[in-house]
């Protein structure tokens, strides 16, 4: 997945959507379809990892009884 690690969530999602569209069209030759599928799987894993990291970060935001943000704790991305 090292090739996709430098992509932002938005870039990865955009590329993944393009790959899904191309695969669904049925126009790609078999070899290209396999390569697209592999790339799509890497992109999907990256998006899931980034979403989970964001979820963890949101969970670590502490609120006061009035609902004001009191502080945050960094999420671990390991």
Biopython code that builds the backbone (N, CA, C, O; Angstrom):
import numpy as np
from Bio.PDB.StructureBuilder import StructureBuilder

atoms = [
    (1, "UNK", "N", (0.822, -1.190, 0.000)),
    (1, "UNK", "CA", (0.000, 0.000, 0.000)),
    (1, "UNK", "C", (0.870, 1.260, 0.000)),
    (1, "UNK", "O", (0.329, 2.365, 0.044)),
    (2, "UNK", "N", (2.170, 1.132, -0.047)),
    (2, "UNK", "CA", (3.055, 2.283, 0.029)),
    (2, "UNK", "C", (2.830, 3.267, -1.108)),
    (2, "UNK", "O", (3.066, 4.462, -0.930)),
    (3, "UNK", "N", (2.383, 2.809, -2.265)),
    (3, "UNK", "CA", (2.140, 3.708, -3.388)),
    (3, "UNK", "C", (0.992, 4.664, -3.118)),
    (3, "UNK", "O", (1.001, 5.785, -3.626)),
    (4, "UNK", "N", (0.017, 4.260, -2.345)),
    (4, "UNK", "CA", (-1.156, 5.085, -2.100)),
    (4, "UNK", "C", (-1.047, 5.899, -0.816)),
    (4, "UNK", "O", (-1.859, 6.797, -0.596)),
    (5, "UNK", "N", (-0.076, 5.614, 0.026)),
    (5, "UNK", "CA", (0.025, 6.281, 1.320)),
    (5, "UNK", "C", (0.149, 7.791, 1.226)),
    (5, "UNK", "O", (-0.277, 8.491, 2.144)),
    (6, "UNK", "N", (0.712, 8.312, 0.159)),
    (6, "UNK", "CA", (0.884, 9.752, 0.005)),
    (6, "UNK", "C", (-0.374, 10.482, -0.422)),
    (6, "UNK", "O", (-0.398, 11.712, -0.448)),
    (7, "UNK", "N", (-1.422, 9.739, -0.758)),
    (7, "UNK", "CA", (-2.659, 10.361, -1.213)),
    (7, "UNK", "C", (-3.505, 10.834, -0.034)),
    (7, "UNK", "O", (-3.526, 10.209, 1.027)),
    (8, "UNK", "N", (-4.197, 11.943, -0.242)),
    (8, "UNK", "CA", (-5.161, 12.372, 0.763)),
    (8, "UNK", "C", (-6.384, 11.467, 0.661)),
    (8, "UNK", "O", (-6.539, 10.723, -0.307)),
    (9, "UNK", "N", (-7.244, 11.537, 1.664)),
    (9, "UNK", "CA", (-8.471, 10.751, 1.627)),
    (9, "UNK", "C", (-9.273, 11.097, 0.378)),
    (9, "UNK", "O", (-9.773, 10.208, -0.311)),
    (10, "UNK", "N", (-9.392, 12.383, 0.092)),
    (10, "UNK", "CA", (-10.193, 12.831, -1.038)),
    (10, "UNK", "C", (-9.615, 12.348, -2.368)),
    (10, "UNK", "O", (-10.360, 11.934, -3.256)),
    (11, "UNK", "N", (-8.288, 12.401, -2.505)),
    (11, "UNK", "CA", (-7.642, 11.921, -3.732)),
    (11, "UNK", "C", (-7.860, 10.423, -3.908)),
    (11, "UNK", "O", (-8.175, 9.955, -5.002)),
    (12, "UNK", "N", (-7.688, 9.678, -2.820)),
    (12, "UNK", "CA", (-7.864, 8.227, -2.875)),
    (12, "UNK", "C", (-9.300, 7.861, -3.224)),
    (12, "UNK", "O", (-9.537, 6.960, -4.028)),
    (13, "UNK", "N", (-10.250, 8.553, -2.625)),
    (13, "UNK", "CA", (-11.654, 8.273, -2.889)),
    (13, "UNK", "C", (-12.017, 8.589, -4.335)),
    (13, "UNK", "O", (-12.746, 7.830, -4.975)),
    (14, "UNK", "N", (-11.515, 9.695, -4.844)),
    (14, "UNK", "CA", (-11.785, 10.078, -6.239)),
    (14, "UNK", "C", (-11.234, 9.024, -7.203)),
    (14, "UNK", "O", (-11.909, 8.628, -8.154)),
    (15, "UNK", "N", (-10.010, 8.578, -6.950)),
    (15, "UNK", "CA", (-9.416, 7.549, -7.807)),
    (15, "UNK", "C", (-10.174, 6.230, -7.687)),
    (15, "UNK", "O", (-10.383, 5.538, -8.684)),
    (16, "UNK", "N", (-10.583, 5.884, -6.472)),
    (16, "UNK", "CA", (-11.346, 4.658, -6.260)),
    (16, "UNK", "C", (-12.675, 4.706, -7.016)),
    (16, "UNK", "O", (-13.075, 3.718, -7.633)),
    (17, "UNK", "N", (-13.345, 5.831, -6.971)),
    (17, "UNK", "CA", (-14.609, 5.984, -7.703)),
    (17, "UNK", "C", (-14.397, 5.809, -9.209)),
    (17, "UNK", "O", (-15.223, 5.199, -9.889)),
    (18, "UNK", "N", (-13.303, 6.340, -9.720)),
    (18, "UNK", "CA", (-12.984, 6.205, -11.145)),
    (18, "UNK", "C", (-12.740, 4.725, -11.494)),
    (18, "UNK", "O", (-13.211, 4.236, -12.521)),
    (19, "UNK", "N", (-12.012, 4.039, -10.640)),
    (19, "UNK", "CA", (-11.728, 2.618, -10.869)),
    (19, "UNK", "C", (-13.009, 1.802, -10.852)),
    (19, "UNK", "O", (-13.209, 0.941, -11.710)),
    (20, "UNK", "N", (-13.869, 2.061, -9.892)),
    (20, "UNK", "CA", (-15.143, 1.321, -9.806)),
    (20, "UNK", "C", (-15.958, 1.554, -11.060)),
    (20, "UNK", "O", (-16.541, 0.618, -11.606)),
    (21, "UNK", "N", (-16.004, 2.783, -11.517)),
    (21, "UNK", "CA", (-16.756, 3.110, -12.729)),
    (21, "UNK", "C", (-16.197, 2.360, -13.938)),
    (21, "UNK", "O", (-16.949, 1.815, -14.746)),
    (22, "UNK", "N", (-14.882, 2.339, -14.050)),
    (22, "UNK", "CA", (-14.252, 1.649, -15.181)),
    (22, "UNK", "C", (-14.503, 0.139, -15.118)),
    (22, "UNK", "O", (-14.787, -0.490, -16.137)),
    (23, "UNK", "N", (-14.399, -0.431, -13.927)),
    (23, "UNK", "CA", (-14.651, -1.868, -13.792)),
    (23, "UNK", "C", (-16.118, -2.202, -14.090)),
    (23, "UNK", "O", (-16.410, -3.215, -14.725)),
    (24, "UNK", "N", (-17.028, -1.355, -13.634)),
    (24, "UNK", "CA", (-18.444, -1.600, -13.869)),
    (24, "UNK", "C", (-18.819, -1.483, -15.341)),
    (24, "UNK", "O", (-19.785, -2.100, -15.791)),
    (25, "UNK", "N", (-18.054, -0.690, -16.092)),
    (25, "UNK", "CA", (-18.357, -0.530, -17.521)),
    (25, "UNK", "C", (-18.110, -1.816, -18.301)),
    (25, "UNK", "O", (-18.710, -2.045, -19.351)),
    (26, "UNK", "N", (-17.207, -2.658, -17.766)),
    (26, "UNK", "CA", (-16.898, -3.915, -18.443)),
    (26, "UNK", "C", (-16.055, -3.749, -19.692)),
    (26, "UNK", "O", (-15.897, -4.705, -20.451)),
    (27, "UNK", "N", (-15.515, -2.578, -19.925)),
    (27, "UNK", "CA", (-14.753, -2.291, -21.141)),
    (27, "UNK", "C", (-13.257, -2.584, -21.016)),
    (27, "UNK", "O", (-12.563, -2.693, -22.028)),
    (28, "UNK", "N", (-12.761, -2.712, -19.801)),
    (28, "UNK", "CA", (-11.325, -2.942, -19.610)),
    (28, "UNK", "C", (-10.981, -4.402, -19.894)),
    (28, "UNK", "O", (-11.724, -5.302, -19.505)),
    (29, "UNK", "N", (-9.855, -4.638, -20.570)),
    (29, "UNK", "CA", (-9.401, -6.020, -20.785)),
    (29, "UNK", "C", (-9.105, -6.700, -19.437)),
    (29, "UNK", "O", (-8.920, -6.026, -18.424)),
    (30, "UNK", "N", (-9.064, -8.003, -19.438)),
    (30, "UNK", "CA", (-8.909, -8.782, -18.207)),
    (30, "UNK", "C", (-7.692, -8.369, -17.396)),
    (30, "UNK", "O", (-7.810, -8.134, -16.193)),
    (31, "UNK", "N", (-6.523, -8.276, -18.026)),
    (31, "UNK", "CA", (-5.302, -7.918, -17.288)),
    (31, "UNK", "C", (-5.436, -6.551, -16.638)),
    (31, "UNK", "O", (-5.063, -6.374, -15.479)),
    (32, "UNK", "N", (-5.965, -5.587, -17.377)),
    (32, "UNK", "CA", (-6.132, -4.249, -16.824)),
    (32, "UNK", "C", (-7.159, -4.283, -15.694)),
    (32, "UNK", "O", (-6.992, -3.598, -14.685)),
    (33, "UNK", "N", (-8.213, -5.070, -15.857)),
    (33, "UNK", "CA", (-9.227, -5.189, -14.807)),
    (33, "UNK", "C", (-8.619, -5.719, -13.519)),
    (33, "UNK", "O", (-8.947, -5.244, -12.432)),
    (34, "UNK", "N", (-7.734, -6.706, -13.638)),
    (34, "UNK", "CA", (-7.065, -7.252, -12.445)),
    (34, "UNK", "C", (-6.194, -6.201, -11.771)),
    (34, "UNK", "O", (-6.187, -6.083, -10.546)),
    (35, "UNK", "N", (-5.454, -5.434, -12.580)),
    (35, "UNK", "CA", (-4.614, -4.367, -12.021)),
    (35, "UNK", "C", (-5.472, -3.293, -11.354)),
    (35, "UNK", "O", (-5.139, -2.802, -10.276)),
    (36, "UNK", "N", (-6.574, -2.936, -12.004)),
    (36, "UNK", "CA", (-7.478, -1.946, -11.430)),
    (36, "UNK", "C", (-8.057, -2.440, -10.107)),
    (36, "UNK", "O", (-8.166, -1.680, -9.144)),
    (37, "UNK", "N", (-8.425, -3.709, -10.069)),
    (37, "UNK", "CA", (-8.997, -4.286, -8.854)),
    (37, "UNK", "C", (-7.990, -4.231, -7.704)),
    (37, "UNK", "O", (-8.344, -3.883, -6.578)),
    (38, "UNK", "N", (-6.736, -4.576, -7.993)),
    (38, "UNK", "CA", (-5.688, -4.535, -6.966)),
    (38, "UNK", "C", (-5.489, -3.115, -6.450)),
    (38, "UNK", "O", (-5.397, -2.888, -5.244)),
    (39, "UNK", "N", (-5.423, -2.164, -7.377)),
    (39, "UNK", "CA", (-5.251, -0.757, -6.989)),
    (39, "UNK", "C", (-6.464, -0.293, -6.164)),
    (39, "UNK", "O", (-6.319, 0.403, -5.159)),
    (40, "UNK", "N", (-7.637, -0.687, -6.604)),
    (40, "UNK", "CA", (-8.852, -0.327, -5.879)),
    (40, "UNK", "C", (-8.857, -0.873, -4.468)),
    (40, "UNK", "O", (-9.296, -0.191, -3.543)),
    (41, "UNK", "N", (-8.376, -2.090, -4.289)),
    (41, "UNK", "CA", (-8.315, -2.692, -2.959)),
    (41, "UNK", "C", (-7.365, -1.902, -2.059)),
    (41, "UNK", "O", (-7.651, -1.705, -0.878)),
    (42, "UNK", "N", (-6.240, -1.450, -2.611)),
    (42, "UNK", "CA", (-5.294, -0.639, -1.836)),
    (42, "UNK", "C", (-5.920, 0.695, -1.447)),
    (42, "UNK", "O", (-5.783, 1.150, -0.312)),
    (43, "UNK", "N", (-6.605, 1.313, -2.400)),
    (43, "UNK", "CA", (-7.250, 2.595, -2.136)),
    (43, "UNK", "C", (-8.359, 2.455, -1.092)),
    (43, "UNK", "O", (-8.510, 3.306, -0.216)),
    (44, "UNK", "N", (-9.118, 1.388, -1.194)),
    (44, "UNK", "CA", (-10.199, 1.132, -0.227)),
    (44, "UNK", "C", (-9.620, 0.979, 1.179)),
    (44, "UNK", "O", (-10.157, 1.531, 2.140)),
    (45, "UNK", "N", (-8.534, 0.236, 1.294)),
    (45, "UNK", "CA", (-7.893, 0.039, 2.603)),
    (45, "UNK", "C", (-7.399, 1.369, 3.166)),
    (45, "UNK", "O", (-7.545, 1.635, 4.360)),
    (46, "UNK", "N", (-6.818, 2.197, 2.312)),
    (46, "UNK", "CA", (-6.337, 3.506, 2.760)),
    (46, "UNK", "C", (-7.497, 4.370, 3.242)),
    (46, "UNK", "O", (-7.412, 4.986, 4.304)),
    (47, "UNK", "N", (-8.571, 4.417, 2.473)),
    (47, "UNK", "CA", (-9.743, 5.215, 2.868)),
    (47, "UNK", "C", (-10.315, 4.729, 4.195)),
    (47, "UNK", "O", (-10.661, 5.537, 5.057)),
    (48, "UNK", "N", (-10.414, 3.424, 4.359)),
    (48, "UNK", "CA", (-10.931, 2.874, 5.623)),
    (48, "UNK", "C", (-10.028, 3.244, 6.790)),
    (48, "UNK", "O", (-10.515, 3.584, 7.868)),
    (49, "UNK", "N", (-8.719, 3.180, 6.583)),
    (49, "UNK", "CA", (-7.766, 3.521, 7.632)),
    (49, "UNK", "C", (-7.887, 4.993, 8.017)),
    (49, "UNK", "O", (-7.876, 5.333, 9.200)),
    (50, "UNK", "N", (-8.002, 5.869, 7.012)),
    (50, "UNK", "CA", (-8.114, 7.303, 7.291)),
    (50, "UNK", "C", (-9.436, 7.630, 7.984)),
    (50, "UNK", "O", (-9.473, 8.478, 8.876)),
    (51, "UNK", "N", (-10.509, 6.974, 7.586)),
    (51, "UNK", "CA", (-11.799, 7.202, 8.234)),
    (51, "UNK", "C", (-11.776, 6.737, 9.692)),
    (51, "UNK", "O", (-12.316, 7.409, 10.570)),
    (52, "UNK", "N", (-11.160, 5.605, 9.939)),
    (52, "UNK", "CA", (-11.057, 5.095, 11.309)),
    (52, "UNK", "C", (-10.223, 6.042, 12.167)),
    (52, "UNK", "O", (-10.560, 6.292, 13.324)),
    (53, "UNK", "N", (-9.137, 6.567, 11.606)),
    (53, "UNK", "CA", (-8.299, 7.511, 12.348)),
    (53, "UNK", "C", (-9.095, 8.773, 12.679)),
    (53, "UNK", "O", (-8.983, 9.304, 13.784)),
    (54, "UNK", "N", (-9.886, 9.247, 11.739)),
    (54, "UNK", "CA", (-10.714, 10.431, 11.987)),
    (54, "UNK", "C", (-11.761, 10.132, 13.056)),
    (54, "UNK", "O", (-12.022, 10.970, 13.919)),
    (55, "UNK", "N", (-12.357, 8.950, 13.004)),
    (55, "UNK", "CA", (-13.352, 8.565, 14.005)),
    (55, "UNK", "C", (-12.728, 8.549, 15.396)),
    (55, "UNK", "O", (-13.325, 9.043, 16.353)),
    (56, "UNK", "N", (-11.542, 7.988, 15.508)),
    (56, "UNK", "CA", (-10.862, 7.933, 16.802)),
    (56, "UNK", "C", (-10.543, 9.325, 17.322)),
    (56, "UNK", "O", (-10.647, 9.592, 18.519)),
    (57, "UNK", "N", (-10.157, 10.200, 16.417)),
    (57, "UNK", "CA", (-9.829, 11.560, 16.830)),
    (57, "UNK", "C", (-11.086, 12.272, 17.331)),
    (57, "UNK", "O", (-11.033, 12.979, 18.338)),
    (58, "UNK", "N", (-12.192, 12.097, 16.655)),
    (58, "UNK", "CA", (-13.444, 12.712, 17.087)),
    (58, "UNK", "C", (-13.854, 12.171, 18.445)),
    (58, "UNK", "O", (-14.335, 12.922, 19.294)),
    (59, "UNK", "N", (-13.669, 10.882, 18.657)),
    (59, "UNK", "CA", (-14.026, 10.287, 19.950)),
    (59, "UNK", "C", (-13.196, 10.849, 21.091)),
    (59, "UNK", "O", (-13.629, 10.807, 22.242)),
    (60, "UNK", "N", (-12.022, 11.369, 20.800)),
    (60, "UNK", "CA", (-11.146, 11.861, 21.853)),
    (60, "UNK", "C", (-11.364, 13.342, 22.160)),
    (60, "UNK", "O", (-10.641, 13.915, 22.975)),
    (61, "UNK", "N", (-12.352, 13.967, 21.517)),
    (61, "UNK", "CA", (-12.675, 15.351, 21.836)),
    (61, "UNK", "C", (-13.520, 15.344, 23.102)),
    (61, "UNK", "O", (-14.553, 14.677, 23.159)),
    (62, "UNK", "N", (-13.085, 16.082, 24.110)),
    (62, "UNK", "CA", (-13.845, 16.105, 25.360)),
    (62, "UNK", "C", (-14.705, 17.366, 25.415)),
    (62, "UNK", "O", (-14.263, 18.461, 25.067)),
    (63, "UNK", "N", (-15.929, 17.178, 25.857)),
    (63, "UNK", "CA", (-16.890, 18.270, 25.938)),
    (63, "UNK", "C", (-17.242, 18.552, 27.383)),
    (63, "UNK", "O", (-17.221, 17.658, 28.229)),
    (64, "UNK", "N", (-17.566, 19.805, 27.658)),
    (64, "UNK", "CA", (-18.049, 20.174, 28.985)),
    (64, "UNK", "C", (-19.524, 19.795, 29.084)),
    (64, "UNK", "O", (-20.131, 19.370, 28.101)),
    (65, "UNK", "N", (-20.092, 19.950, 30.271)),
    (65, "UNK", "CA", (-21.510, 19.646, 30.450)),
    (65, "UNK", "C", (-22.386, 20.529, 29.571)),
    (65, "UNK", "O", (-23.488, 20.131, 29.191)),
    (66, "UNK", "N", (-21.904, 21.722, 29.248)),
    (66, "UNK", "CA", (-22.655, 22.651, 28.402)),
    (66, "UNK", "C", (-22.472, 22.339, 26.919)),
    (66, "UNK", "O", (-23.137, 22.932, 26.070)),
    (67, "UNK", "N", (-21.581, 21.418, 26.612)),
    (67, "UNK", "CA", (-21.367, 21.025, 25.223)),
    (67, "UNK", "C", (-20.220, 21.751, 24.539)),
    (67, "UNK", "O", (-20.008, 21.582, 23.338)),
    (68, "UNK", "N", (-19.481, 22.555, 25.289)),
    (68, "UNK", "CA", (-18.335, 23.256, 24.713)),
    (68, "UNK", "C", (-17.117, 22.323, 24.692)),
    (68, "UNK", "O", (-16.950, 21.488, 25.580)),
    (69, "UNK", "N", (-16.292, 22.475, 23.693)),
    (69, "UNK", "CA", (-15.081, 21.663, 23.600)),
    (69, "UNK", "C", (-14.115, 22.092, 24.690)),
    (69, "UNK", "O", (-13.726, 23.257, 24.769)),
    (70, "UNK", "N", (-13.732, 21.138, 25.528)),
    (70, "UNK", "CA", (-12.775, 21.408, 26.596)),
    (70, "UNK", "C", (-11.349, 21.077, 26.167)),
    (70, "UNK", "O", (-10.397, 21.722, 26.604)),
    (71, "UNK", "N", (-11.214, 20.107, 25.340)),
    (71, "UNK", "CA", (-9.886, 19.718, 24.915)),
    (71, "UNK", "C", (-9.952, 18.526, 23.964)),
    (71, "UNK", "O", (-11.001, 17.917, 23.758)),
    (72, "UNK", "N", (-8.817, 18.228, 23.410)),
    (72, "UNK", "CA", (-8.715, 17.080, 22.505)),
    (72, "UNK", "C", (-7.484, 16.287, 22.871)),
    (72, "UNK", "O", (-6.557, 16.800, 23.496)),
    (73, "UNK", "N", (-7.487, 15.047, 22.481)),
    (73, "UNK", "CA", (-6.321, 14.192, 22.643)),
    (73, "UNK", "C", (-6.007, 13.629, 21.273)),
    (73, "UNK", "O", (-6.919, 13.207, 20.562)),
    (74, "UNK", "N", (-4.744, 13.609, 20.882)),
    (74, "UNK", "CA", (-4.412, 13.089, 19.555)),
    (74, "UNK", "C", (-4.742, 11.603, 19.459)),
    (74, "UNK", "O", (-4.543, 10.838, 20.402)),
    (75, "UNK", "N", (-5.248, 11.223, 18.302)),
    (75, "UNK", "CA", (-5.527, 9.818, 18.042)),
    (75, "UNK", "C", (-4.238, 9.124, 17.646)),
    (75, "UNK", "O", (-3.373, 9.723, 17.006)),
    (76, "UNK", "N", (-4.114, 7.892, 18.018)),
    (76, "UNK", "CA", (-2.969, 7.082, 17.604)),
    (76, "UNK", "C", (-3.274, 6.488, 16.242)),
    (76, "UNK", "O", (-4.331, 5.885, 16.055)),
    (77, "UNK", "N", (-2.369, 6.647, 15.289)),
    (77, "UNK", "CA", (-2.591, 6.174, 13.929)),
    (77, "UNK", "C", (-1.832, 4.892, 13.637)),
    (77, "UNK", "O", (-1.551, 4.605, 12.473)),
    (78, "UNK", "N", (-1.503, 4.138, 14.622)),
    (78, "UNK", "CA", (-0.736, 2.905, 14.421)),
    (78, "UNK", "C", (-1.635, 1.731, 14.207)),
    (78, "UNK", "O", (-1.156, 0.613, 14.022)),
]
sb = StructureBuilder()
sb.init_structure("model")
sb.init_model(0)
sb.init_chain("A")
sb.init_seg("    ")
for serial, (resi, resn, name, xyz) in enumerate(atoms, 1):
    if name == "N":
        sb.init_residue(resn, " ", resi, " ")
    sb.init_atom(name, np.array(xyz, "f"), 0.0, 1.0, " ", f" {name:<3s}", serial, name[0])
structure = sb.get_structure()
